[in-house]
Amino acid sequence: MSVAVVIGAQFGDEAKGKISDYLAANYRYVVRTGGGPNAGHSVHLPEGNVVLHQLACGVLRKGVTGISGPGMVVNPFGLEAELQDLRERNLLKGDVVLSDRAHLLLPLHEIEDGWEEALRSSLARDSALGTTRRGIGPAYADRYGRWGIRLADLVRPNDLASRLEMLYARKAHLPGLPERADLQRSLTELGGRLAPLIRPTEPILWGAIDRDEPILLEGAQSALLDVDFGTYPYVTSSHPTSAGALVGSGIPPAELDQVIGVSKAYATRVGAGPFPTEVEGEIGDYLRREGAERGATTGRPRRCGWLDLLLLRYATRLNGFTSLAITKVDVLGGLEEVPVCTQYLTPSGETLTLFPPSSADDLARVTPVYERFPVWPAFTERLKERIRREGVHALPPALKRFLGFISEQTRVPVEWVSYGPRRDETLWLGRGAPTHLGPELSEWSG
C-alpha cells in the first residue's frame, strides 16, 4: 500500500479535512504533520459536525490510528478538551497517538502573539498580519530558537521545570504572564493524564511501511501560506507543503507515492495579504453565504474570489501533485457564469502564467485575466442522488468541462470532486484519467 499526503493548494479552507476524512477509510494511519490549534478541519458526520483542531481525522474511524505528529505545535489544554468532547459525543472511534517530539503551545505564546500584532499595528498602518492570535508563530519561533518545550517534557517534571524557567526568562518583557508555578503545576498534572498517548511516532510509521500498511499525511493551512513559498509575510509559521509533511512526520521522501492537492472551485482567504481574484459586493457575499465561508476556528468571515489557475499551477509544481480534489462545486451551481483566472498582467505590461511575484506587494498589484465558463445547474437533492447512483455519468456537462479545463491547465488529473459537506457527497472519478470529463458518457438531464 501507499503513503499519500493531502495538501491544501490555495490559501487554506479548501475542505482538506473533508477529503482527508473521506480517504481515511482506506488507511491504517492518518498523521497530522504541522500547524496547531489555529486551524480546524471540519467533518460532517451523520452524528453531527466535528471540528478537529489538533487531532488527525483518523481518530473518527474505527481501526484507524490518528497521530498528532512531530511537526505540530500543540496546545495541551485544548487537546485534552478536544479529546474529551469526542469521547462525550461517542465520536472517538480510532486510536490516538501524540508525538513526543511535538512542541507545546502555551498561554505565553498566545499573549506574545497578541503583543506582536499590536506592535506591528503601532509601527505601520495596515501592517497587522491578521493572525488568529492562538500563539502559533511565537511557538514555532521558540521551537527554532531552541527555547521550546516538547510533549516529552510533560512527563519529566524536572525537565519541565528547567525549560519553563528558561522560557519565562526569555519572555519577561511580556505583560500579564501567568504565574510560572501555577502553569508548571497544571502542565505536570496534564502530563500525567496524557502520558499514555505520548510516544515516539517515527518507529510506528516506519514499522507500518515495513508491513505495507497505508499511511495518509494531512497538514494544516495550505501551500500558499508556506513560510518560505507563500505570500510572505502574510503566511503561517510552518511548511504546509508536501516536503513539510515529510519533515513533520519523519517519513523519508522515497516512501511517498501520492500527493493530493485540494482546491475549491473558487477561492477564499482569511486575514490580511494579497488575493488577486478577490471579489466583493453581491457576488462575494453570495459565495460567502452559500459556501458557509467562516473560519472553523475563529468564525471570521472569509474573503472570497474566483479560482486562480496561475497559483494552482504554482502550487502543483511546488508540491508535485499527482492528483487533484476539487471541492465545493455545488456553491457555484446556478450562477450566470464561472470566471477562472488563467494569467496575470503586471503594471509594466508583463504576462505571468506559471509563477507569481515573490513580493506580496507586487502580487497585490497584478491584474487577473479571466476565462469564463457556462455554469452548471444547482445541486438539488435529486441531482445529488443521481450522482450517488450513477457516478461520473451524472455530472452536468458544464461541470465536466470545467473540471477538464483545470486538469488540462495544471497537467494533473482531477481524481475527486466534492459537491456538498457530507461524507457521501464526494465522488471518485477514477485514477489518472483526465478523466472521463470530456464528452458525456450518457445522456444527461438534470
Buried (B, 14 or more C-beta within 10 A) or exposed (E): BBBBBBBBBBBBBBBBBBBBBBBBEEBBBBBBBBBBBBBBBBBBBEEEEBBBBBBBBBBBBEEBBBBBBBBBBBBBBBBBEBBEEBEEEEBBBBBBBBBBBBBBBBBBBBBBBBBBBEEBEEEEEEEBBEBBBBBBBBBBBBBEEEBBBBBBBBBBBEBBBEBBEBBBEBBEEBEEBEEBEEBBEBBBEBBEEBEEBBBBBBEBBBEBBEEEBBBBBBBBBBBBBBBEBBBBEBBBBBBBBBBBBBBBBBBEEEBBEBBBBBBBBBBBBBBBBBBBBBBEEEBBEBBBEBBEBBBBBBEEBBBBBBBBBBBBBBBBEBBBBBBBBBBBBBBBBBBEEBBBBBBBEBEEEEEBEEEBBEEBEBBBBBEBBBEEBBBBEBBEEEBBEBBEEEBBBBBBBBBBBBBBBBBEBBEBBBBBBBBBBBBEBBBEBBEEBBBBBEEBBEEBEE
